[in-house]
Amino acid sequence: MGQLYPADKHCDLRLEDWSEDRVRHGIREIVRHEVESFDAQHLWPTHPLDGDNAYPTGYYMGAGGVLWGMSFLHREQLIDEVPDWFSAQLDALVQLNKIEFYPPGMPSPARSYLFGDIPLLMLQSVDGDDDSLLDQIFARLEQSTEGPVSELMWGVPGNMIATMHMSAATGESRWLGLYRDQAEKTLKSAAKIDGVGYHWVHELYGQQHDGLGSVHGFAGYVYALLAGIEHLSQDTQTHLIDRISETLLATVTRSAGRANWPRSPSVSSDWRLYHCHGAPGIISSLGRYPAGASAKLEQTLLEAGELIYEAGPLRKGPTLCHGTAGNGFAFLNLFERTGGEKWLARPRVRDAQPVAGGTQPRAFRPGAPHAMDGRHRRRRVPL
């Protein structure tokens, strides 16, 4: 068996002592850079490696994700303030998202949690007191359940995650009812495939797609179903847990104490170690899979974690989908599963030079106090 990852996409580790102060300082420097780079007309430009859309608006790789990140950091008290332009930009961003151009043949962004306006409306709800937004979000999620199931990026599984976020944020029972409907439709769209197990095959960009990863494949469906598994019937829970282990054990490749999954069962030699394709995203997607349900799958996840560490950080950079951050989340999930301290230490290993400056983080104060004061913390959407 050859190498289970493309070595040219990874780089060597730099072993440095962990410093919480340096990390907090680094977070503030990143946010400061984002504030200074913002342009009201053009928002933020796309990284050259992330496509041709110069100024995207979505959550996945656009202005929506930047604003979500700043909101989350503020709510977690990791930055002192969010810029005073934050709330003012949300209304405009929702409108820009609705008119953003998508190439012919692409799925409708109206059904996409990662590209459409649903997470932007959710952020407006977190940021303000307009309860009419809750009805609007519910209607959008209910509408998005119509049509094909698709996958996490473009279809029902992504919106199942949004539904569970809204349930946690509001405590209203209607969200759980919608989640059960979404889960039922998603489960019914899976099929038994010889040599693979239960799997989802869907149309993506005009072609049939049978991916295994967390964004375009099996792990993404699983993540959405596990997000609210306790709200499903006991028979459904048992069926889901058994099918997860069956499929992942049938499609994994193990070699010399290491493990990884190809992009799809039909292309068994196409290896990646990304959040979207390969072991990192599969590990993270199984965060709520019961630890004692399958001893063999548990061992396989540990072997996959060892492979991620052995491969080293990704060269592309710190991003979630194709970068080191996504792989770091896999280690954190293994720490949660096992309590093993090595999995907590591994995402703290750096592959870049330390942030310049002192060790004490300075206050981030680019503008007036943000509108999200204490009264707005009643809605915590854990994105």
VEXLO-185966 format. One record per residue: x, y negated, z negated of N, C-alpha, C, O, CB in turn; residue in one letter. Coordinates in steps of 0.001 Angstrom, whole numbers, plus 500000, padded with zeros to 6 digits. Last residue first. Glycine has a CB too. Layout:
XYZXYZXYZXYZXYZA ...
***
This chain:
477880471162484100478577471381485359480054471135485185480818471268486141478017470484486456L 475667471333482094477049471823481924477742472139483223478158473278483436477056473044481068P 473950468625481223473978469569482348475406470075482465476284469326482895473489468896483701V 472304467505478655473652467976478941473573469007480055473165470145479824474326468574477669R 470510464962477590470511465929478692471938466309479003472694465511479557469809465356479953R 471118463245475573470089464257475305470042465305476409469579466422476181468716463596475155R 472777461195476046473423462493475843472414463582475535472795464721475264474441462405474720R 471684458735476177471634459535477398472221460931477201472162461759478110472373458822478511H 472181457496473811470810457920474058470694458800475295469715459530475448469914456713474203R 474954456790473891474490457922473109473093458403473449472831459604473387474539457577471689G 475307455748477359475657455691475944474993456848475218474519457789475855475235454337475318D 475942455241480294475613456507479641476050456461478182477055457069477814476284457696480373M 476892452866481323475494452898480886475134454176480146474128454210479438474584452735482073A 480146451982480102479267452718481013477858452814480431477667452839479216479831454129481290H 481573448774479522481075450064479021480069450683479965479241449988480555480446449895477647P 483513447437482330482586447309481215482114448677480750482235449652481492481390446442481607A 486705448919483238485595447992483403484721447943482178485137448362481098484771448368484601G 488785450662482730488817449913483983487712448873484102487774448020484987488724450859485131P 490283452068480465489318450973480371489336450129481651489846449009481649489622450088479141R 491459454616478762491079454334480139489973453289480098488841453601479730490614455635480892F 494197454444476516492763454346476742492486454004478200493195453197478801492136453293475811A 496918456748477025496395455402476810494895455398477089494390456255477814497129454366477713R 498263459482475275497376459004476327496862457607476014496430457319474898496206459965476515P 501649459864474543500366459453474003499458458929475114499852458010475833500559458387472920Q 503991460312475923503169461467475585501809461063475036500885461876475067503886462336474581T 504672458098478754504789458584477393503856459745477124503042460120477967504514457475476422G 505572458939482176505033458105481108505168458763479761505716459858479642503591457783481371G 504537461213484758505447460200484233504774459394483133503561459190483151505924459272485355A 503684464573484306503206463229484615504143462219483985504505462346482816501754463018484117V 506157467019485292505281466381484314504851464999484784505550464340485553505979466280482958P 505958468711488477506677467883487525505705467270486523504548467024486862507468466786488252Q 504309471955488677504615470613489159505370469844488086505420470263486930503325469863489561A 503212474200487700504012474365488904504390473006489475504755472914490646503255475195489950D 502852475446484304502750474431485337503590474790486562504540475569486481503179473082484786R 500739477283482226502021477244482910501890476339484124500930476450484886502487478668483321V 498218477528481291498970476372480823500353476284481453501067475305481235499098476416479323R 497106479893482056496708478699482814497445477441482378497318476397483018495225478476482676P 498501481562480078498869481567481493498337480374482287499065479867483140498380482824482122R 497436481445477518498724480796477779498983480644479282499625479681479701499861481597477131A 495144482942477691495014481525477365496297480781477697496257479622478109494662481341475884L 496191485392478174495338484820479204495056483338478934494762482579479858494027485600479293W 497541485953475835498335485716477047497489485084478145498007484322478962498948487029477551K 495643486476473904496249485152473928497044484889475206497203483738475615497146484982472729E 492615488072474453494066488188474589494723486835474784494396486118475731494416489100475749G 489918488103474456490554487483473293492065487539473361492739487103472428490086488149472030G 488465489104476617489333490001475862489859489420474551490207490167473636490483490392476711T 486813487147477746486395488546477745487167489374476729486601490238476060486567489141479126R 488233484773477482486916484884476856486481486344476744485852486733475760485877484084477653E 490448485461479058490632485171477627489306485300476886489253485865475794491221483752477426F 489216485649481503489774486863480908490069486663479429489950487599478638491048487280481642L 488562482955481875487500483946481753488003485247481151487294485884480371486880484215483106N 491123481901482081490279481485480960489113482450480769488718482735479638489754480058481182L 491922483093484497492621483403483247491770483041482031491710483800481063493962482659483187F 490100481847486237490086483303486087490789483713484799490304484590484084490754483980487297A 490878479201486126489606479577485522489504481093485342488883481563484389488444479068486377F 493232479294487626493308479080486188492023479453485483492056479967484365493646477647485897G 492219479493490186492901480652489624493039480528488112492972481526487395494276480821490264N 491195476896490442490303478044490532490928479297489938490251480075489266489921478293491973G 493582475416490253492530475272489237491580476459489256491203476972488203491744473973489456A 495070475990492550495488476554491276494413476453490206494335477318489334496735475871490801T 492739476405495338493883475889494603494082476514493241493368477431492837493748474436494446G 490417476524496805491613477120497395492859476728496616493949476718497188491754476698498858H 488501475526494875488173476578495820489403477287496378489437478517496424487369476008496944C 489749473546493134489025474708492635488958475823493660489320476959493353487633474313492222L 493151472206493512491706472247493699491087473547493185491784474505492850491374472068495162T 495871471514493427495159471776492174493667472015492311492967472027491299495366470649491260P 497493473182496266497334472122495279496432472517494133496234473705493875496797470893495932G 498562475015498088497679473961498580497473472862497555497292471705497935496344474543498975K 500030477014496885500746475859497426499811474700497770500221473540497747501523476269498660R 499028478442493782498805478237495210499475476961495690499486475951494986497312478191495516L 501253480033491423500293479007491834500169478918493349501087479273494089500697477655491274P 501695483694491437502081482314491188501058481318491693500083481713492333503405482034491821G 501467486468491493501540485733492756502009484302492570502657483747493457500196485737493434A 501176487165488805502368487581489538502547486764490814503671486411491170502292489070489875E 498613486197488267499771485620487582501060485934488332501929485074488477499859486143486141Y 497088487834489946497011486379490083498222485717489445498795484786490010495718485841489450I 497693490381488900498098490039490262498095488518490468499005487978491097497164490717491285L 496501490250486390497955490392486470498465490019487869499531489419488008498371491835486118E 493815490172487187494421489037486499495939489080486544496587488047486717493956488994485065G 493537492747488223493397491605489118494007490350488498494641489556489192491919491368489454A 493766494186485864494773494370486911494724493220487921495763492779488413494562495718487628E 491424493295484628492730493000484017493852493148485045494775492335485090492988493935482808L 489537494384486365489618492931486204490941492519485571491515491496485945488451492423485354L 489990497118485915490247496542487236490371495027487164491223494446487835489137496927488211T 489096497409483315490505497636483615490888497021484955491979496471485106490813499130483617Q 486356496896483779487131496040482876488624496176483151489338495176483214486830496389481408E 485690499045485414485659497695485974486448496734485093487136495850485604484207497206486129L 485983501114483552486821501100484755486839499722485396487882499272485870486325502138485765K 484052500554481639485466500534481248486367500449482471487403499784482434485817501782480423A 481279498750481752482047499638482633483522499523482275484164498516482572481811499287484142S 480169497345479567479289498053480499480032499048481381479476500089481730478562497062481368A 481358495703477711481425497143477508480664497959478515480523499169478336480935497469476178G 480909493039478533482278493551478464482340495070478334483301495676478809482999492918477302A 478494492079480903478766492649479566480099493377479519480383494228480362477648493611479161P 479160489124482677478982490572482805479352491218481470480428490935480944479855491158483979Y 479712486490482631478603486936481778478297488425481974477282488921481486477348486106482070R 481859486252484437482008485773483067480934486262482122481196486437480932482019484297483057G 482131486940487061481685487980486145481800487559484677481834488406483784482483489241486378L 483258484829488350481831485060488572481272486099487613480065486136487376481586485500490004S 485942485132487681485178484029487098483674484235487252482902483853486372485586482712487741S 486591487411489258486737487429487798485865486347487167485128486619486219488219487230487392I 486071486346491801485312487501491326485401487607489810484396487864489147485824488794491982I 487941484297492025486518483975491991485665485126491501484642484907490852486056483560493350G 490397485852491948490092484774490995488604484464490888488064484377489785490829483521491393P 490304487918494085490168488240492667489815487061491764488991487236490867491426488840492191A 488582486560497022489567487334496289489321487375494791488284486933494296490916486786496547G 487630483376497830487882484692498411488933485406497568490051484912497417488344484573499897H 487304481173496136486254481494497105486425482879497713485429483502498081486234480460498205C 489589481098494571488291481148493903487210481598494879486295482327494494487934479775493304H 492028483340496040491353482055495884490126482235494988489694483350494695490946481471497270Y 493971485094497354493805484958495899493273483560495629493965482710495068495162485212495126L 493277487314500083493459485983499532493387486079498015492817487020497464492395484992500085R 493641489488502888493781489229501452493927487744501157494605487014501879494980489982500896W 492319491594504922492411490132504895492429489670503437491378489482502823491217489473505678D 491797494234505243493206493866505118493416492353505030494552491880505060493984494418506293S 489135494864505676489740495295504419491199494901504254491794495203503219489626496763504300S 486514493842506712487857493365507067488738493628505851489046492711505089487859491818507474V 484242494864505602484477495176507012485830494674507510486256495036508607483375494581507860S 484095493871503026484369495303503203484710495655504643485399496646504885483175496121502753P 485941490738502895484705491495503095485057492969503247486201493295503564483918490978504344S 488337489807501831487253488856502104485921489572502260484888489074501812487557488042503364R 489266492298499323489395491590500606488254490595500777487326490549499970489412492592501789P 490387492118495956489296492410496882489536491660498182489964490506498156487921492027496269W 492908493730493925492339492577494626491221493074495540491119494260495853493438491806495446N 495252494657491382493985494857492084493548493568492769493782492467492269492895495340491111A 497919496664489992497386495383490447496118495656491265495936496759491780498451494590491293R 499166499051489475498682498269488354498177496894488723498021496039487850499747498134487361G 499735499973492102500804499735491120500349498820489994501078497908489603502026499133491804A 496746498887493430498084499371493778499061498981492688499207497799492376498545498809495145S 493452498895494684494343498905493523495679499499493934495744500476494681493721499708492340R 490822497178496094492046497920496396492985497770495204493277496656494769492723497406497726T 487228497408495887488521496931495407489657497781495969489471498957496280488559496941493875V 484797498552496556485423497666497536486794497152497110487470496508497913484524496503497804T 483814500052494485483882500675495808484689499833496793485211500367497772482477500900496352A 483776498301492386484721499414492325484855500114493676485896500701493973484284500417491261L 481746496580493237483102496058493054484138497178492965485266497010493427483167495196491799L 479498498321493330479994497653494529481431497178494364482248497358495267479103496478494878T 479241499240490646479299500165491777479943499506492995480837500082493615477893500663492129E 479021496901489126480209497750488971480350498697490158481463498933490628480136498555487656S 476512495989490138477720495160490181478968496023490104479871495888490929477716494137489036I 474704498015489546475029497745490949476298496903491080477070497083492022473859497033491634R 474519497870486739475024499083487386475470498812488823476499499325489262473953500174487372D 473419495304486410474719495634485816475327496862486491476524496883486781474573495880484301I 470936495591487766471944494632488215473326494990487686474300494979488439471568493222487773L 469577497558486250469831497762487676470969496854488149471868497307488857468549497493488501H 469421496222483778470154497483483901470531497757485349471663498142485642469322498643483347T 467810493999484502469148493811483947469994495067484118471144494994484550469064493432482468Q 465467495253485302466232494481486273467655494265485791468600494339486577465558493139486542T 464652496366482881464941497247484015465789496519485062466712497097485637463629497757484650D 464201494028481395465257494952480992465629495894482122466808496194482307464825495751479772Q 463746491040483411463253492236482717464415493170482372465480493104482987462207492979483587S 465556487976482688465007488976483593464558490195482799464947490364481643466043489375484665L 466877486393480959465489486029481237464828486968482232463663486779482583465422484616481757H 469468487189480897468664487494479711467189487145479907466344487554479110469212486744478507E 470563486141483245470188487558483208469300487894482019468462488791482114471430488422483171I 471332483729484336470119483787483526469637485208483317468434485453483224469027482971484166G 473781484281485539473614483009484829472382483002483937472377482346482895473526481868485819A 473696486555487045474165486688485661473910485415484852473833485463483625475658487026485641L 472894485458489476472011486393488779472419486594487318471562486782486455472002487733489500L 475102483883490169473796483264489996472839484161489217472063483678488393473200482924491347A 477104485868490345477238484770489393475882484122489110475549483844487957478226483722489925Y 476120487417492472476214487986491130476299486888490077475644486967489038477430488912491026V 476413485688494620475089486185494269475090486664492818474182486357492045474659487326495223Y 479233485470494493478391484299494313476965484669493956476361484041493086478402483458495560G 480120488046495041480353487497493708479523486249493447479144485988492305481820487180493528A 479355488369497806478769489172496739478926488521495367477961488452494606479398490547496727F 479880485092499306479666486524499280479095487089498001478443486394497222480913487183499549G 480961482545499445480235483040500611479850484507500494479517485122501508481060482840501845H 481983482237496808481286481143497485480420481673498620479258481285498740482291480115498023V 483233484523495859482318483818494971481543482699495650480532482249495111483075483261493821S 483422487348498220483896486305497327482805485532496618481619485833496749484725485366498080G 482706489154500146482709489623498761482990488499497759482807488695496557483740490722498595L 480662488818503133481759488480502236481581489023500837480469489313500395481920487008502171G 479395489376505588479263490300504458480374490067503438480962491024502935479291491760504948D 477531487868508125478621487708507170478374488626505975477277488649505418478751486224506715H 476854487202511508476568488027510337477782488025509410478919488164509861476196489479510757Q 476831483763512643477348485129512660476901485881511410476607485273510381478886485125512762Q 476101481109512414475731481823513624476224483245513714476059483887514752476220481094514774G 476900480357509874477516479706511026477298480511512305478176480591513164479010479507510783Y 475718483350508678476454482153508298477171481616509521477962482327510142477456482446507151L 473345485620507549473851484875508696474513483596508215473930482845507432472717484559509697E 474293488292505300473493487139505708474116486488506937475255486772507307473373486114504553H 474124490910503119474622490522504433473715489413504935472497489581504989474659491742505434V 474938492085499960474152491123500720474862490831502043476059490542502067473934489814499904W 474752495392498498475480494232499003474517493333499780473439493757500196476675494673499902H 475483498318496758474479497286497040475184495984497390476086495533496684473524497082495823Y 478095500127498477477181499915497363476131498890497744475916498626498927477943499464496107G 479958501110500327480110499767499755479306499615498475479787499038497500479680498706500765V 479344503530501410480741503245501149481003501902500507482145501583500176481491503327502398G 476400502289502844477257503446502612478709503019502445479235502243503243477129504448503762D 474527499937501148475394500139502307476345501285501990477028501252500966476183498831502669I 471421498750500177472416499795499944473188500035501232472598500304502278471748501110499445K 470876495201499966470614496514500554471746497471500218472885497056500003470439496405502082A 469118492233498861470285493122498881469897494472499467468723494842499463470870493300497457A 466744490904498598467459490729499870468732491564499953469369491605501005467804489269500070S 465834491261496061465163492002497132465914491904498455465729492744499337463743491490497311K 467405489431494668467612490860494469466989491676495597467563492673496034467031491294493129L 466246486999495561467656487310495825467922488799495697468603489374496546468564486535494869T 463649487127494572463868487037496013465294487428496365465523488115497360463567485622496518K 464197487205491833463470488305492469463714488305493974463954489353494575461961488203492172E 465471484742491432466204485985491203465531487161491895466203488015492474466326486262489709A 463386482946491979464601482917492787465369484235492664465854484776493657465494481740492366Q 461622483658489912461200483796491309462422483819492238462481484620493171460243482637491705D 463212482986487723462801484386487909462339484625489354462630485666489942461665484757486913R 463393480205488079464605481039488158464229482505488392464875483185489188465449480903486858Y 460768479398487621461345479239488962462573480120489114462775480721490169461710477764489232L 460637480013484898459725480653485837460245480563487260460173481531488018458346480025485748G 462565478259483940462805479704483839461870480480484763462267481489485346462623480179482385L 461333475816484429462591476128485109462880477621485058463385478189486027463751475347484480W 459147475692482736458918475840484175460187476214484925460113476872485963458352474558484747R 459869475200480105459702476592480524459573476749482039459856477822482573458487477182479854S 462445472932479215461108473149479746460992474543480353461906475010481033460766472080480792E 464945472176478380464203473095477526462801473384478010462027474021477294464136472554476153G 466733470481479748465411469985479384464673470863478388463852470360477621464584469838480605T 469189471741480173469164470310479905467832469838479347467793468896478556469478469553481159A 468617474382480748469412474075479555469301472611479171469317472271477988470872474437479783A 467189473966483129466548474625481991467286474300480693466669473986479675466500476149482209S 469171472886484712468034472051484344467249472660483192466701471932482365467122471842485543M 470863475104484979471365473869484379470202472994483904470254472429482811472242473095485389H 469146476830486330469548477158484959470148475948484250469960475784483045470554478310484962M 468964475468488781467772475703487977468123476017486536467470475525485616466954476832488566T 471598475604489719471007474306489398469786474475488498469599473706487556470620473558490684A 471701478363490140472599477753489148472055476393488726472043476058487541474040477606489719I 469868478579492193469599479271490931470471478692489817470019478552488681469850480792491078M 471186477293494225470104476576493575469609477283492319468992476650491463468965476392494537N 472988479287494988473480478024494464472410477270493708472685476671492668474012477172495578G 471155481310495896472015481516494717472561480218494136472597480058492915473170482420495077P 469831480126498251469140480303496975470093480507495797469855479908494749468201481476497068V 472459478439500118471141479022499905470681479137498475471079478363497605471112480331500489G 475087477713500682474029477168501515472628477626501133471671477220501793474287477526502923W 476834478838498764477097477509499297475864476901499960475617475703499820478238477568500289M 475782481414498136475871480375497120476049478987497715475458478034497207477008480671496186L 473604482363500925474589482638499887474767481403499011473998480449499123475939483068500508E 470359483390502111471724482922502406472665483249501246472537484313500640471730481396502683S 467585483762502075468313483637500804469679483004501023470118482178500223468473485012500133V 465441481871504319466389482957504004467152482689502706467334481542502298467387483139505158P 462469480215502914463426480547503966464377481640503538464161482280502509464208479323504369G 462348478547499732461725479021500956462794479311502016463877478724502005460708477987501480E 463830477337497844463694478786497726463029479380498955463132480582499197462899479145496482T 463613474657498188464828475288498705464778476806498628465579477490499264466031474787497946S 461275474033496812461264474019498275462456474777498849462335475457499868461265472580498791Q 462270474167494215461188475064494620461142475168496146460988476257496698459826474567494067E 464092472082494304464561473447494068463518474475494489463849475521495048464916473639492596L 462371469921494746463441470203495701463937471638495536464173472330496526464607469208495519R 460749470022492474460154470198493798461213470545494839460973471374495717459405468932494215A 462661469482490506461945470763490503461356471042491882461452472157492394460826470764489432F 463392466881491208464387467951491261463702469314491316464109470192492077465331467875490042I 460953465566490732461548465546492065462566466669492226462600467335493261462211464193492333Q 460597465964488013459624466525488950460196466584490358459953467542491092458334465700488942D 462836464526487134462719465947486821461736466626487769461998467720488268462275466142485364L 462354461905487866463393462638488577463299464136488321463644464934489192464764462128488173L 460624460959486046460061461351487336461082462112488176460722462866489080459570460119488097S 462117460095483912461627461470483865460984461906485176460811463104485403460634461623482739D 464814458259483713463672458351484611463183459796484673463750460622485388464042457838486022D 467098457558482329465923457955481553464675458141482411463569458177481869465647456929480488D 470391458677483473469337457724483170468182458328482408468262459449481906468832457120484423G 472245460687483902472748459336483682471663458361483244471982457309482690473400458828484935D 470804462957484423471693462938483261472060461502482886472169461158481709472969463757483543V 469566462128486789468762462478485619469592462449484341469132461973483302468137463857485801S 471719461804488490470898460647488163470066460908486918469880460017486089469993460286489336Q 472449464475488601473344463528487943472612462230487613472860461625486570474565463240488829L 470317465491490060470557465973488703471450465009487931471228464760486746471188467366488735M 470760464203492480469552463887491722469690464346490265469230463664489349468319464546492377L 473094465555493100473145464107492931471912463622492175472007462735491327473251463403494299L 472331468198493429473181467853492278473292466353492052473557465918490932474565468432492466P 470589467746495813470094468263494533471022467929493363470534467406492361469913469768494623I 471475466995498318471252465937497330470822466448495960470700465654495028470220464991497842D 474026469329499553472845468490499636472694467526498474473644467266497736471641469342499724G 476261470949499022476371469868499991475200468888499964475372467723500322476496470444501357F 475681472795497013477030472240497073477156471063498034478069470251497884477999473313497472L 473052473566497408473427472981496131474776472271496235474978471239495594473475474059495045Y 471197473228500308472520473515499762472763472790498444472690471564498371473590473130500764S 468993472589501706468922473812500909470219474088500157470320475086499443468588474992501798R 469734470356503120468651470196502150468530471417501245468019471306500130467327469948502871A 471531471080505045472084470679503750471007470483502694471312470446501502472881469405503899P 470866473917507009470355472632506537470953472276505184470893473086504259468825472662506447S 473788475320508641472557475407507848472135474025507354472939473095507292472750476362506651P 474874474256511920475134474436510496473809474600509764472794474071510219475938473240509919M 474106473668514493474305475070514156474613475323512703474621476475512270475388475621514972G 475832470552514791474766471463515248475113472908514893476270473319514983474546471326516781P 477254469105511769477380469607513142476225470523513523475684471211512657478697470349513310P 475693466497510018476160467880509979476193468405511400475256468174512164475250468770509072Y 475950463259508603475885464079509810476415465475509546477464465634508922476670463427510945F 473908461935506060475233462410506483475106463400507636474239464274507622475979463066505301E 471558461127505044471794460806506457473156461298506947473513461100508108471688459303506672I 471587461947502433470458462345503274470721462103504750470171462794505607469212461602502855K 473825460695501401473833462148501551472732462606502495472921463545503267473674462827500192N 472992458064501232474045458419502184474076459918502435474325460358503557475405457947501677L 471140458334499148470689457931500475471726458279501542471374458735502630470391456431500500Q 472836459047497040471739459938497424471255459608498833470990460514499624470573459830496418V 474445456751496936475037458026497330473964459022497754474155459764498717475867458605496185L 472738454781495986473276454660497344473826455988497833473693456321499010474370453591497397A 472334455799493401471204455616494324471692455561495767471133456209496652470423454330493980D 475030455756492382474273456996492528473122456861493517472949457719494382473740457436491185L 476230453316491981476585454055493191475697455275493427475618455774494550478025454490493115Q 475350452411489517474938451673490712475205452463491977474481452304492960475654450338490782A 476687454078487737475244454228487941474787453559489224473931454086489935474480453651486760S 479466453100488184479037454493488287477546454615488606477178455191489630479349455229486993F 480647450707487780479966450877489051479299452236489180478634452502490181480934450682490176W 482031450798485429480706450189485384479970450284486712478780449973486773480820448747484974D 483620454001484888483552452651485465482135452111485531481169452862485670484150452651486851P 483400455448481657483269455644483091483086454269483705482440453424483087482074456603483447V 485673455704478915484587455051479624484579455522481071485600455931481625484718453514479545E 487498457536477842486767456621476967485552456010477643484514455821477007487679455525476492D 487572461017478492487909459662478914486998458720478143485860459067477827487753459475480476I 486645463070476996488030463170477454488505461886478115489708461683478284488179464329478421L 484049463482476152484898462539475414486382462695475750487253462483474907484695462724473920Q 482273464807477651483132465640476815484148464809476029484999465357475328483857466665477674E 481244462692479078480375463365478112481162464281477176480756464502476035479308464169478842R 483501462123480693483009461138479728482157461807478656482319461531477467482198460044480440H 483686464421482204484805464048481348484383463029480300484848463066479161485950463493482185L 481203464254483579481479465359482658482610464999481697482500465249480496481837466633483441F 481557461940485120480473462024484149480749463108483108480552462901481910479146462300484858S 483708462721486705483861461597485783482778461616484709483045461343483539483820460271486546M 482527464855488137483701465069487293483886463962486285484192464229485123484938465190488140G 480469463546489520480149464595488546481326464799487589481137464904486377479801465926489268W 482031461910491160481192461291490138480754462301489085480673461973487902479970460648490779L 483220463922492735484052462998491969483235462371490838483691462310489696484638461899492890V 481003465131493930481838465893493004482718465012492157482947465308490984482688466864493754G 480076463030495547479231463586494495480030464365493470479765464272492272478174464473495093G 482118462650497403481928461651496362481053462168495226481256461796494070481316460399496953A 483227466069498000482923464695498360482710463812497155483070464166496032481716464651499230G 482966468887498060484239468230498347484002466794498806484501466363499846485025469013499417M 480498469498496646481557470484496855482901469832497132483892470190496496481193471404497999Y 478682467413496640479231467864495365480478468709495572481412468649494772478185468657494586Y 478975465015499395478464466137498618479212466439497340480222465817497010478468467329499447G 479864463074501147479078462630499990478755463748499015478302463471497904477800462002500455T 482954462366502959481794463189502603481131462717501305481754462050500479482213464651502467P 484536460924505113484040460381503849482796461150503395481690460612503451483721458872503993Y 485407462472507347486312461533506680485844461110505299486666460949504397486487460319507527A 485439465668508260484487464675507764485237463686506871485651464033505764483310465357506984N 487280467611508876487264466408509699486319465327509201486384464189509665486900466767511088D 489140469383506239488181469200507315488220467832507959489069466999507641486827469451506810G 491082469558504254489708469938503936488698469587505017487503469502504731489300469291502666D 493596468589504609493437470031504733491993470491504556491703471679504691494309470722503729L 493379465822504075493571466291505461493372467789505648493011468224506742494948465929505925P 490707465065501840492081465528502013492241466077503430491332466732503939492447466614500948H 488493462360502621488750463786502462490245464066502584490956463395503332487960464602503506T 488164459254500786488476460048501985488708461508501642489074461847500516489705459485502694P 485349458021499028486714458548498961486994459367500214486121460112500660486921459413497680W 483597455282500183483683456212499063485126456691498911486029455883498693482721457417499267L 483241453335502077483804454597502528483940455645501427484351456774501696485135454351503136H 482048451214500669481560451599501987481992453006502365481203453780502908482046450618503030Q 483400450986498254481942451075498241481370451514499574480305452131499610481351449751497857A 486090452954497477485655451906498379484140452051498530483653453121498893486395451991499771D 488605453956495137487199453893495540486935452706496461487468451613496267486299453806494309F 491117454033494107490964454455495495489548454272496020489310454417497219491367455893495635S 490851453363491451491579452433492312491402452764493792491522451882494642493057452442491956E 489518455648490551488872454340490467489541453363491435488862452627492151488929453794489017V 491449457631490979490174457706491676489473456349491684488902455946492698489277458760491028E 493470456784489218493736456808490655492432456839491449492309456161492469494608458020491019H 492138457199486800492563455849487174492809455767488672492409454801489321493831455443486404R 491887459970486869490690459139486928491045457717487343490338457102488141489968459135485575V 494605460652486660493818461093487821492586460212487979492273459761489080493401462581487677I 495193459551484178495875459043485374495131459440486643495038458655487587497316459564485429E 493629461097482509493347459674482622494023459058483852493478458152484482493801458952481359R 494884463557482850493470463391483214493148461922483416492476461549484377492550463993482131I 497429462994481781497286463312483189495854463148483668495624462654484772497755464718483451G 496796462671479089497333461532479838497170461767481338496815460851482080498826461298479487H 496053465278478559495068464203478419495527462948479178494729462266479820494839463872476922R 498541466508479014497386466860479829496325465764479759495765465370480782496797468203479375V 500119465388477038500474465165478428499302465477479348499093464791480348501683466008478807R 498799466348474747498888464910474992499187464625476466498586463734477068499970464282474100D 499235469086474958497874468567475094497892467070475385497090466581476181497062468850473821E 501637470806476516501473469563475762500063469036475993499734468590477092502542468501476179S 503610473713476787502285473103476880502232471862476003502726471870474876501183474107476469W 506790473847478356505986473885477143504666473157477360504611472124478027506754473267475966D 507165475538481477507308474349480650506411474474479431505379475143479484506969473071481451E 508227477130484242507901477395482846508205476157482014509364475772481864508688478620482314L 506846477125487243507800476317486466507407476468485004506358475977484587507799474786486916R 506494479770489652506092479072488434507223478200487909508401478498488105505658480072487363L 506571479512493244507080479988491967506571479136490809506264477954490965508599479998491980D 503610479739495331504934479231494992505322479697493591504489480216492848504969477685495083C 501684480952498173501942480793496737503352480256496518504190480313497418501756482139495988H 501380481639500750500424480673500230500629480381498747499847479652498136499023481170500457K 503130483650501336503461482318501832502486481239501355502746480050501539503493482335503336D 502017486025500409503031485359499586503311483933500045503691483089499233504318486158499605A 498823486995500331499787486403501261500800485552500498500463484478500000499063485549502331P 498310490085498494498069488647498656499107488108499637500177488702499771498143487886497273Y 499102492660498062497679492373498011497361490886498064496255490475497713497096492960496774L 501478494391500050501187493326499114499726492907499213499174492809500309502102492133499364Q 500607497825500893501380496594500974500949495584499928500157495888499036501253495990502349G 500850501196500000500000500000500000500881498760500000501803498656499192499041499991498772M 
***
